[in-house]
Amino acid sequence: MKKIGLCLATVMLLTGMNGCKDRAGSEGPLPVLDFRADIPDQEVALQDLGKVRYFRLHTPGDVLLGDQMKLAPGEHGLFFFGPSSGDVIGFDKKGEMICRFNRKGQGGEEYVRIRHILYDAKRQEIFLDAITQMQVYDPEGNFKRTLKIPESYQMDVVESVDENTMVFLDMQGALFVKEGETTRIDDNPEANNQPFVVMDKDTGEKIERLPLVSNERYRSMIVTTRDGRPFVLLNRMRNLLACDGGGCVISEPAADTLYLLSPDRQLKPVFAKLPLSTEKDGKIACEIRALTPDKMLVNAVFLKDEGQMTLRNELYLYTVKENTFSHVKLANKDWKNGDMMNFVFNNNKLYYILYPFTLLEAMEKGELSGELAEITKTLDEDENLILMEVDLD
């Protein structure tokens, strides 16, 4: 198969940047993923990508993390939250519990539902995106303040820029995809073509809209039909990805170029895709899943309705040394037949949630080996989950 070529018209020489310096793409030509090219397939063991470790989450006996809780990893903490239940449980990177609270309710110091969670270790503050406002608590769950979100914004995802500011994606008025084309639903307002907003962590006031222009931007979902009835295919993308030391990666689904935002709010391109859509695949949305000095993981979401119940996702690995992309399937040397494609990510680390009952079943089938087999021997079905961390640095 022929290798992915770089489009000379978009090749840029990039300099290093503060906060996210020495990442893939920060020097040399800009990586370009060309979906029209013949991209080789490759199975890659996670142990060959980075350092793998498994660790238990230590909690009191009455605290169990069910499969309805979501994981929000950060540089200094691992937080689980129940979007509907309102539970928030945080751990340090050694698996020791650092906080546990639930402030669900209708009061001014409470929240009805949690969409996103952001932990700032320097400020010792936990930010909860509760749709119409952002509630701020200390690690003990004590209320500190409310950041009101204006009705003219629709906060979709949020990430820290530095100790004093955060950035969020404004999806107000963003288009949907219907029958392969962008379309407006009902009487939604016009979308602002600069969707990323920088906000003050103390006051919640807008500081600026980042100068990233994205016209005809859309949500990564398709409005279609199943059995003659309206049906929505949805794929949640992580449009903002934290960088160690501050700043974040910005992935805008409708754009051809993805950027790094430094703590001093400078933008540098790190990745480009060609084309934005194809006759075969329709519109293609991309997000950077991990970024290190020598590699990058990019997830592509194909927004064309193929009659399935979910959108098609494909993962691509870019290696700086070869300056090429490959279409990858991730595998675990310690778990034969284990599904390693569904991970939660934070900058250069991938996290997998491993439930005891699943591991015990795999051990009975003789699928486990190495450290994972040893830790599974000590488990029973009523224990808390195991986290697998893959450090790509």
Phi and psi in degrees as a GROMACS rama.xvg file:
@    title "Ramachandran Plot"
@    xaxis  label "Phi"
@    yaxis  label "Psi"
@TYPE xy
-79.1133  149.153  LYS-2
-76.8022  158.192  LYS-3
-67.5778  128.58  ILE-4
-94.6902  158.153  GLY-5
-91.1107  134.919  LEU-6
-78.1049  112.947  CYS-7
-62.1178  -26.9328  LEU-8
-67.211  -22.6234  ALA-9
-112.013  0.825827  THR-10
-67.8059  131.129  VAL-11
-133.445  143.408  MET-12
-90.1598  122.552  LEU-13
-108.377  144.446  LEU-14
-97.4775  164.303  THR-15
-66.0044  166.775  GLY-16
-140.424  154.819  MET-17
-68.6279  146.056  ASN-18
84.1382  -57.2222  GLY-19
-111.684  35.3017  CYS-20
-69.4617  158.474  LYS-21
60.032  28.391  ASP-22
-85.8236  165.785  ARG-23
-58.2278  134.393  ALA-24
89.1603  -4.63995  GLY-25
-78.2468  -13.6224  SER-26
-137.445  153.583  GLU-27
78.0789  -165.615  GLY-28
-69.7258  149.867  PRO-29
-72.5911  125.732  LEU-30
-62.7677  131.944  PRO-31
-126.232  120.916  VAL-32
-94.8155  110.769  LEU-33
-102.764  107.618  ASP-34
-71.9902  -8.41298  PHE-35
-85.0186  -12.3694  ARG-36
-83.9108  168.601  ALA-37
-89.625  99.9196  ASP-38
-93.6096  124.227  ILE-39
-69.8644  147.152  PRO-40
-88.1369  148.685  ASP-41
-154.486  134.561  GLN-42
-97.5934  127.905  GLU-43
-124.378  127.543  VAL-44
-77.7692  135.743  ALA-45
-59.694  -33.2825  LEU-46
-65.1358  -22.6068  GLN-47
-87.1108  -14.5706  ASP-48
-88.0637  -33.7207  LEU-49
-171.797  -172.559  GLY-50
-82.3935  126.966  LYS-51
-106.586  134.978  VAL-52
-140.653  148.827  ARG-53
-115.443  139.439  TYR-54
-150.079  149.53  PHE-55
-81.1593  153.799  ARG-56
-100.488  116.49  LEU-57
-89.2927  119.298  HIS-58
-137.171  162.88  THR-59
-59.5885  159.362  PRO-60
-60.7563  -22.9821  GLY-61
-92.1169  5.32412  ASP-62
-110.477  110.489  VAL-63
-120.636  135.743  LEU-64
-93.1211  103.597  LEU-65
-77.6393  173.475  GLY-66
-77.0227  -0.342198  ASP-67
-89.6661  -8.82537  GLN-68
-87.5734  143.982  MET-69
-103.665  148.224  LYS-70
-100.34  129.791  LEU-71
-122.871  91.9661  ALA-72
-77.9037  149.083  PRO-73
-137.294  -178.879  GLY-74
-66.1341  -33.1892  GLU-75
-118.736  0.205348  HIS-76
-160.549  159.71  GLY-77
-121.78  113.05  LEU-78
-113.913  132.067  PHE-79
-106.707  139.591  PHE-80
-143.634  147.764  PHE-81
-99.2624  109.432  GLY-82
-53.3649  -41.0025  PRO-83
-94.8665  -38.6897  SER-84
-71.4234  -29.5956  SER-85
87.4035  1.1928  GLY-86
-70.8094  138.355  ASP-87
-130.02  121.297  VAL-88
-132.448  122.728  ILE-89
-116.056  148.152  GLY-90
-131.428  153.594  PHE-91
-84.496  -179.255  ASP-92
-74.9433  -2.31181  LYS-93
-97.4134  -2.40864  LYS-94
91.3448  6.27629  GLY-95
-85.6152  135.807  GLU-96
-70.8427  129.701  MET-97
-112.389  -15.625  ILE-98
-162.429  154.833  CYS-99
-158.473  120.868  ARG-100
-158.413  167.071  PHE-101
-147.661  113.203  ASN-102
-116.162  30.4718  ARG-103
-66.5033  136.452  LYS-104
165.178  -173.322  GLY-105
-103.045  -1.58958  GLN-106
-75.534  169.423  GLY-107
-67.549  -21.4786  GLY-108
-102.809  15.1371  GLU-109
-122.766  -176.888  GLU-110
-141.485  153.693  TYR-111
-92.2214  -38.6453  VAL-112
-151.317  150.711  ARG-113
-111.472  128.697  ILE-114
-103.653  -42.0489  ARG-115
-140.552  157.632  HIS-116
-136.111  139.79  ILE-117
-136.076  124.817  LEU-118
-110.571  124.176  TYR-119
-108.565  103.516  ASP-120
-67.4718  -35.9861  ALA-121
-65.7428  -40.613  LYS-122
-85.3278  -12.5195  ARG-123
54.6345  50.274  GLN-124
-133.044  145.151  GLU-125
-117.044  121.902  ILE-126
-102.221  125.307  PHE-127
-114.62  120.823  LEU-128
-81.5025  108.457  ASP-129
-108.152  37.5428  ALA-130
76.6647  -69.2104  ILE-131
-92.0124  -11.5478  THR-132
-156.701  166.92  GLN-133
-116.64  123.044  MET-134
-97.3641  140.298  GLN-135
-118.758  130.153  VAL-136
-131.093  162.092  TYR-137
-88.5536  172.722  ASP-138
-60.9442  -17.4462  PRO-139
-87.0805  -2.23732  GLU-140
88.4563  9.50505  GLY-141
-76.5749  130.806  ASN-142
-66.178  139.122  PHE-143
-117.011  -47.5357  LYS-144
-169.482  168.038  ARG-145
-116.935  133.008  THR-146
-106.072  110.909  LEU-147
-75.2684  135.919  LYS-148
-101.943  117.341  ILE-149
-56.636  148.445  PRO-150
-63.4949  -19.7451  GLU-151
-76.6619  -5.65695  SER-152
-111.744  153.012  TYR-153
-130.225  92.5362  GLN-154
-68.7591  122.464  MET-155
-107.871  -35.1713  ASP-156
-156.963  149.893  VAL-157
-138.06  149.4  VAL-158
-153.374  153.965  GLU-159
-73.1861  143.681  SER-160
-101.519  -48.2403  VAL-161
-153.984  -165.486  ASP-162
-65.5622  -24.9341  GLU-163
-107.89  -15.5794  ASN-164
-132.97  156.435  THR-165
-133.505  165.433  MET-166
-127.668  141.427  VAL-167
-135.227  161.245  PHE-168
-95.3572  121.712  LEU-169
-92.6421  112.735  ASP-170
-102.76  13.6038  MET-171
-58.8179  120.641  GLN-172
77.9275  4.39541  GLY-173
-63.77  143.875  ALA-174
-74.4846  160.36  LEU-175
-103.17  170.468  PHE-176
-108.878  124.081  VAL-177
-133.451  122.527  LYS-178
52.9563  39.9744  GLU-179
83.986  -3.63222  GLY-180
-124.999  154.442  GLU-181
-72.4287  142.892  THR-182
-149.851  153.648  THR-183
-96.7972  138.859  ARG-184
-106.362  129.729  ILE-185
57.2082  -138.599  ASP-186
-110.251  39.8687  ASP-187
-60.5742  144.162  ASN-188
-68.6056  164.976  PRO-189
-67.1034  140.021  GLU-190
-80.8963  143.568  ALA-191
-74.2825  134.001  ASN-192
-84.0431  8.05468  ASN-193
-121.494  84.3099  GLN-194
-79.9365  -12.8691  PRO-195
-97.718  123.169  PHE-196
-116.088  130.434  VAL-197
-93.3375  130.144  VAL-198
-128.535  145.27  MET-199
-75.643  131.838  ASP-200
-71.6907  -24.7002  LYS-201
-84.0594  -41.4264  ASP-202
-108.502  -20.9287  THR-203
79.5531  4.855  GLY-204
-77.5231  145.71  GLU-205
-70.1993  131.234  LYS-206
-93.8138  -45.0674  ILE-207
-169.868  162.155  GLU-208
-96.5401  130.281  ARG-209
-62.766  143.725  LEU-210
-77.3583  47.4274  PRO-211
-105.603  107.463  LEU-212
-91.5102  128.071  VAL-213
-135.598  99.114  SER-214
-85.9077  153.558  ASN-215
54.4874  34.3101  GLU-216
-71.4273  153.573  ARG-217
-143.508  163.166  TYR-218
-81.5359  150.668  ARG-219
-83.2765  61.4092  SER-220
-146.871  157.951  MET-221
-121.729  131.809  ILE-222
-93.2022  118.389  VAL-223
-145.897  -162.671  THR-224
-133.338  150.817  THR-225
-136.215  124.428  ARG-226
55.0737  36.73  ASP-227
79.8262  3.41811  GLY-228
-114.622  151.377  ARG-229
-58.3651  139.984  PRO-230
-147.495  140.465  PHE-231
-116.96  122.898  VAL-232
-92.8357  126.298  LEU-233
-129.811  138.241  LEU-234
-135.035  114.191  ASN-235
-76.0568  125.903  ARG-236
-107.777  147.486  MET-237
-94.5052  92.2952  ARG-238
-73.4257  -19.061  ASN-239
-125.191  133.205  LEU-240
-133.276  118.483  LEU-241
-65.3509  148.698  ALA-242
-110.394  142.553  CYS-243
-59.8135  134.276  ASP-244
86.9249  1.50647  GLY-245
110.029  160.509  GLY-246
83.0264  177.668  GLY-247
-161.052  163.857  CYS-248
-88.7993  138.63  VAL-249
-114.217  119.821  ILE-250
-114.422  110.42  SER-251
-105.085  114.774  GLU-252
-54.4007  -36.2375  PRO-253
-87.4767  -2.73683  ALA-254
-95.3701  157.344  ALA-255
-91.865  -10.0884  ASP-256
-131.18  136.908  THR-257
-109.992  150.794  LEU-258
-128.37  159.178  TYR-259
-101.862  134.905  LEU-260
-110.111  117.5  LEU-261
-81.1011  165.058  SER-262
-57.8397  -27.339  PRO-263
-92.1669  18.3183  ASP-264
62.8046  38.4369  ARG-265
-95.7101  141.623  GLN-266
-107.626  133.293  LEU-267
-133.629  130.443  LYS-268
-71.3902  141.602  PRO-269
-128.425  -9.94923  VAL-270
-164.481  145.547  PHE-271
-138.89  152.406  ALA-272
-123.37  148.456  LYS-273
-140.037  136.663  LEU-274
-82.8729  -179.4  PRO-275
-70.3228  -26.3082  LEU-276
-154.817  155.803  SER-277
-131.229  159.683  THR-278
-62.5443  -35.4358  GLU-279
-74.2044  -47.018  LYS-280
-101.695  -9.60487  ASP-281
71.6432  -153.114  GLY-282
-71.4144  142.98  LYS-283
-123.988  120.064  ILE-284
-104.332  141.122  ALA-285
-127.831  147.102  CYS-286
-137.35  141.695  GLU-287
-81.584  124.122  ILE-288
-95.0211  -27.1451  ARG-289
-160.96  148.93  ALA-290
-146.333  120.095  LEU-291
-133.196  175.824  THR-292
-60.5073  -26.1438  PRO-293
-121.674  0.567115  ASP-294
-155.822  163.827  LYS-295
-148.924  136.266  MET-296
-106.531  127.315  LEU-297
-123.247  127.193  VAL-298
-99.7349  130.302  ASN-299
-109.574  132.566  ALA-300
-112.571  119.619  VAL-301
-94.9963  115.883  PHE-302
-88.8797  9.08908  LEU-303
-81.3458  133.857  LYS-304
-72.9778  116.566  ASP-305
-108.344  16.3099  GLU-306
80.1198  7.04235  GLY-307
-94.0069  173.906  GLN-308
-86.965  -11.6056  MET-309
-134.936  160.887  THR-310
-76.1051  151.704  LEU-311
-79.3102  128.531  ARG-312
-117.193  142.2  ASN-313
-138.209  142.533  GLU-314
-107.545  135.699  LEU-315
-124.65  140.46  TYR-316
-111.469  126.108  LEU-317
-107.25  128.976  TYR-318
-113.602  129.367  THR-319
-65.4753  -40.3094  VAL-320
-60.2729  -44.8801  LYS-321
-87.5617  -15.4559  GLU-322
56.1437  43.4308  ASN-323
-140.444  161.058  THR-324
-106.059  150.982  PHE-325
-137.413  149.557  SER-326
-84.8124  116.283  HIS-327
-115.184  150.344  VAL-328
-117.024  124.677  LYS-329
-87.4452  139.365  LEU-330
-132.45  162.801  ALA-331
-121.619  120.918  ASN-332
-63.3637  -22.2563  LYS-333
-90.1064  -4.51023  ASP-334
-143.586  95.3204  TRP-335
-65.3095  129.849  LYS-336
72.9378  7.94282  ASN-337
-71.7421  142.67  GLY-338
-82.5977  108.422  ASP-339
-110.301  15.1535  MET-340
-90.5499  -15.9683  MET-341
-105.764  98.5313  ASN-342
-130.465  158.842  PHE-343
-102.117  146.506  VAL-344
-133.67  154.658  PHE-345
-150.68  106.861  ASN-346
52.9689  -107.175  ASN-347
-101.042  14.4596  ASN-348
-124.326  136.283  LYS-349
-105.581  140.192  LEU-350
-125.107  132.947  TYR-351
-118.605  134.272  TYR-352
-93.1912  119.701  ILE-353
-115.282  115.604  LEU-354
-87.0337  140.152  TYR-355
-53.9185  -43.0722  PRO-356
-64.6494  -33.4249  PHE-357
-69.1559  -42.1287  THR-358
-66.0229  -39.8008  LEU-359
-64.9741  -38.2541  LEU-360
-64.5356  -41.8359  GLU-361
-65.1586  -36.243  ALA-362
-66.9611  -38.9128  MET-363
-61.6835  -31.0544  GLU-364
-84.6167  -2.16702  LYS-365
74.8303  26.7306  GLY-366
-92.6449  -12.1748  GLU-367
-100.423  151.076  LEU-368
-151.263  175.388  SER-369
61.6075  -147.524  GLY-370
-62.1344  -35.5044  GLU-371
-65.6983  -37.7882  LEU-372
-66.294  -39.0869  ALA-373
-65.9076  -43.0161  GLU-374
-70.5036  -31.5244  ILE-375
-68.2965  -30.8111  THR-376
-62.3809  -21.94  LYS-377
-96.0594  2.67  THR-378
-97.7477  158.061  LEU-379
-131.927  166.971  ASP-380
-64.8322  -20.6234  GLU-381
-91.5679  3.75982  ASP-382
-85.8587  167.264  GLU-383
-73.7309  164.854  ASN-384
-67.7209  164.315  LEU-385
-107.1  138.231  ILE-386
-102.437  136.492  LEU-387
-109.719  125.448  MET-388
-116.394  131.922  GLU-389
-117.115  108.958  VAL-390
-90.0528  111.712  ASP-391
-81.7984  -11.0704  LEU-392
